[in-house]
Amino acid sequence: MIKINENFNKLQSSYLFSDIAKRVGAFQTANPEKNIIRLGIGDVTRALPDACIQALHTAVDEMAVDASFHGYGPEQGYDFLREAIAKNDFQDRGCNVEADEVFVSDGAKCDSGNFQEIFASDVTVAVPDPVYPVYVDTNVMAGRTGEASDGRYNGLVYLDANKENGFLPALPSEPVDLIYLCFPNNPTGVTATKEQLKAWVDYAKANKALILFDAAYEAFVQDENLPRSIYEIEGAREVAVEFRSFSKTAGFTGTRCAYTVVPKECMAYTADGEAVAVHALWNRRHTTKFNSVSYPIQRAAEAVYSDAGKAQVKELVEYYLKNASYIKNKMESLGYECIGGENSPYIWIDAKGDSWEFFDALLNKAGVVCTPGAGFGKCGEGYIRISAFNSYENVVEAMDRIESALK
């Protein structure tokens, strides 16, 4: 008989955002006349930059002519996009990243979830708490954990991020092999300094560990003193892989394009201690299980790096940051403690009570969707996350509704 992977049975309930969708769906069914404003999931709402649209149209026209038609592309991505990424996102900022170290994909979520496949099933994994659920769930599926107990999986090393430490977790107190970090952080919006990231890089080097660094929100960093890439830190090329996305920077949530940087110096080890290049392992996995992002989408992504594209992306980022600032200021004026919202599109709010109860209150009394902090981990209980990804007009209306509901 066909048997299941029983690690899936360990997963707690369903995926966080599926739970939210079910509650919102039930509310809509019961209240069809209510207009819901969604400030929950991190899905953008504004159109793609015009430079990307023009490039997309041109590329689609190419696909209509035999002489310029493109079939299967290189699994790692077309050279024109990989070179544009390496130059603009890294080399121009003083980071030594080469084009052949860039792997284009259809999403940072996919890459951050899939990357663990190339490591042994018995590696020790460290995750911050609260944390993006994909990091945890994919390691549960891979069999690296025991059963869940009191909201946490046995076998994972949880790095508490809470009010006392400013939601910046401390280094592990025990040796770990694989470390997930995300800055600007999802869900808390917290950023890390170069000195703070250097401590993680030094730890990884000393313990022969690997950092999986999620930088999906780097474009929102406005403070020039803050790093936008872990490769701004000396030694990071030896111990860190970085995930990035065009989804939040240029609005590609519906068109799907992202990339992962895997430096050639980055090593993992056999059971006998022999060093193996992570770059080669990921390349083998990528070419086996992925068949390239479509040519028109990669041309649209390349346009992000044109002069017009850069200006248009900058305007998009500033628009969402304006929303974030408005949300944060309004919630603080209502007496709620907040972090994030300055170099991040997320605002992390002390709900003064149960996360899901606050979620339900905002949904039922204000018709506004947020994300309960408990869905991101044990340390997220008592908080909610509000996303700045919506129109400014909707954000203003949502905050007016929330103010009325909370009063």
TIDREN-93532 format. One record per residue (C-alpha): x, y, z. Coordinates in steps of 0.5 Angstrom, whole numbers, plus 500, padded with zeros to 3 digits. Each point is the difference from the previous one (the first is absolute). Example, Ala and Ser with C-alpha at 12.3 -4.5 7.8 and 13.67 -1.06 7.14 Angstrom:
<rs>
525491516 502507498 
</rs>
This chain:
<rs>
500500500 502507499 502503506 500508502 506504503 498500507 504506502 494504496 496497506 504504505 498507497 496504504 493502498 500503493 505505497 499507504 497504494 496494498 497501507 499507499 497499493 495495503 498505505 499506495 496496496 495498505 499507502 499502493 495495499 496502507 501508498 500500492 498508500 507501504 506503497 506497502 507503500 506495500 506502504 502493502 504496495 506504496 497500493 501507497 494503497 503505495 502499492 506498498 505505498 499503493 507498498 499493502 493500496 504503494 505494500 495495501 496502494 506500496 502493502 493498499 501502493 506497499 497493502 495501494 506500495 503494498 507503499 500503507 496495504 502497506 499493503 503497506 505505503 506498505 498498506 504504504 497506496 502504494 507504500 497507499 496499506 505497505 505505497 496506502 498497507 508499501 502507498 494504503 498497506 507498503 506502496 498507500 499500507 507497501 498493501 504494496 494496497 501498493 495498495 501493500 498500507 493502499 495495499 493503497 494497503 492501500 500502508 504501506 495496504 502494495 507501501 500501507 496494501 503496495 508501502 500495506 499494496 507500498 502499507 500494505 494498503 503500507 503507500 498505506 496506497 499506504 494505498 498507504 494500503 495504497 502497493 498499493 496494501 503497493 507499504 497496505 495496496 505497495 504498505 495496503 498497494 507498499 500496506 505504504 495501506 496496505 493502502 497506502 500502507 497506503 500504493 507498498 504494497 504495504 507500496 500507498 504506504 496506501 503507500 495504504 499507498 496504504 499507503 506499505 505499495 497505495 498494496 507498498 501493502 507498503 505496497 498492502 503498507 501493496 503498494 496500494 501498493 495504496 497507502 494504497 501508500 495505497 502508500 496504499 496495504 494497498 495500504 503505505 503505495 507501505 506501496 507498502 507504500 506498497 503498507 494496502 501496493 507499501 499497506 496495497 505499494 505499505 496495504 499496493 507500499 502497506 495495500 500498493 493502499 496503495 496506500 494500495 499508500 493502497 501507498 493501496 498507503 507503499 498505495 496503506 506502504 501507500 505501505 507500496 503498507 497493500 502494495 495498494 504494499 504495505 506500495 501507502 503496506 507498500 500492500 493499498 502497493 502494504 494499504 494503497 495499494 495506499 493500497 497506497 494502496 497504495 493499503 500506505 505504497 497501493 493496501 501494497 496496505 496498494 505499495 505496504 507501500 506500505 507498501 505496505 507502500 505494502 507502500 505495498 504501507 494497504 501493502 496494503 503494503 500492499 499496506 508499499 501507501 502501492 498507498 495501494 498506496 493502502 499503493 501494496 495496505 495506498 502500493 498493500 494500503 497506496 502497494 496494502 494503503 499506496 499502493 502508500 495506501 497502493 504504495 495506500 500500508 507500500 500506495 495504505 505499506 506502496 496507499 500501507 508502499 498505495 501507502 492501499 499493504 504502506 496507500 494496500 502495505 502506505 493503499 497493502 504499506 499507502 492500499 500493505 505503505 495506500 494496502 505496505 501507503 493502501 498493503 505500505 499507502 492499500 501494505 505503504 495506501 495495502 505498506 503493496 507499500 503499493 506498497 502499493 497505494 506504499 505496496 495495499 493499497 497496507 498503506 500496506 495502506 499498507 493498500 500500508 496493499 499494496 502500493 495497497 495503504 502507498 500497493 493498500 498507503 503504495 497495495 493500503 500508502 504503495 500496494 508500500 504494499 507500504 504494502 500497507 507499503 499494503 500497493 507501499 502497506 500500508 503506501 495503495 494499505 498507502 501504494 498501493 503502493 497505496 502500493 501507496 499497493 493503498 498507497 501506505 493501499 498493503 505501505 497507503 493497500 503493503 503504506 494504501 496494500 505497505 500507504 492499501 500493501 505500506 497506503 
</rs>
